Amino acid sequence: MICLRPHHLLCLGHFAGKGYDARFTRNMARIHTILQAKPETPVLLRHGEDDLCACCPHRGTACDNAREYDRRVLRSAGLRVDETHPWQALQTAVARVSVRAVCGGCPWILICKKGEKSND
């Protein structure tokens, strides 16, 4: 099982192979690879630090607005924290979530390849 914050569903779903630093990028790539190889992998949605945060160099300081991003994803996708779903089902649920609407104001949006597109 992998634990993720709701807004990290978007980060991992659109991972473009880059990150904050090498350690964080390796962790993000590792999680992304697992989820892509096994879309049935159970993912627990949670608030607070998750498996992606574990290697974040900005841990504890960068996520001031993270709860708001989480709330936007949960509301848009009809999900709740403390629920477990297969990765594939979560990707289907967040497919209709606008990255621009959720991630507007995120200083790290360019890590997400969709964040680089102006039409989303």
N, C-alpha and C positions, 0 to 999 in steps of 0.2 A: 504494500500500500504506500501511496505517496500522499503527503499532506501539502495542500496548497491554499493560499489565500484566494478568494474569488477573483480579484483582479489579475492574479498571476496566471489564470486560465488564458487570458489574452496574451500575456507576455510569452508564455511557452507555446501557445498556438501559432504565434507569428514569429518565433525565434529566427533570426537571420544569421546566426553564427557569430555574433559579437556580443560583448557585454561590458561591464564596468572595468574589469581587469581580468587577467589570465585565469586566476583561481575561480572567480565567479563564472566566467564564460565556460570553463570546463565543467563546473557543476550544472550550469544551465543546459549545456550540450548533453551531459550524461542523462539528466532527467528527460530532456526532449527525446533522446534516442530511445530510452526505455518506453516512453509513451507512444512513440511512433511504431516501434517494433511490436508492442503488445497493447493495442488499443482497448483491450478489456481490463487493463490495469485499474484496480480500484483507487479512486482519489477521494480523500476526505477533505471537505471544505472547512476551513477554520479561520478564526481571527487570530491575529498575532503572528509571531514568527512561524515560518513553515520550512519545508525542505529546500526551497529556493533561497530564502533569507540566510540560511546557515553559512553561506560563503560571501555574503554581501559586504563589501568594504564600508558601506554607509549604514550598516546595521544600527538601528536605534535612533538615527538622526534623519534618515532620508524619507521615512515613511509617515511624516506628519499628516499627510492627506490620504494615506492609504485606506483608512476606514471609509472615507467618502468614496474612493474608487471601488472598494469592495461593495458598498451599499448600491452603487449604480449598477454593477454587474449583477448582483443578486436580484434587484428589482427588474432589470431588463430581461434577464434569462429565466425568471421564475424559480430561482434556487434559494436554498437556506444554508446557513452554516451548520456544522455538525451533521451534515448529510454526506453519505458516500455514494459515488456514482462511478461507473466505468468511464475512463478517459474519453472514449468515443462518444458516449451519451452527453458528456459535458461539452465537447466540441460542437455537437449538434445544437445544444441549448444556447451556447454563446455565439453561434454563427450569425444570429440576427442582432447582436449587440454592436453598436457603433463604437469603434475604437476612439473616434474623435470625441464623442459624447462622454465616454467614460474617462479617457486618459488626458483630456484637455488640461493643461497645467502640469502634467507630469514632466519633471526635468529630464527623465531618462527615456522618453518616448522613442527616440531614434534607435534604441536597441531593437525595437520592434520594426520589422520591415514594412508593416502596414502603416506605421506612424510616419514613414517617409512619403507616403502617397497623400496627395492633397484631395483626392476624390472620396475619401471615406468619411 
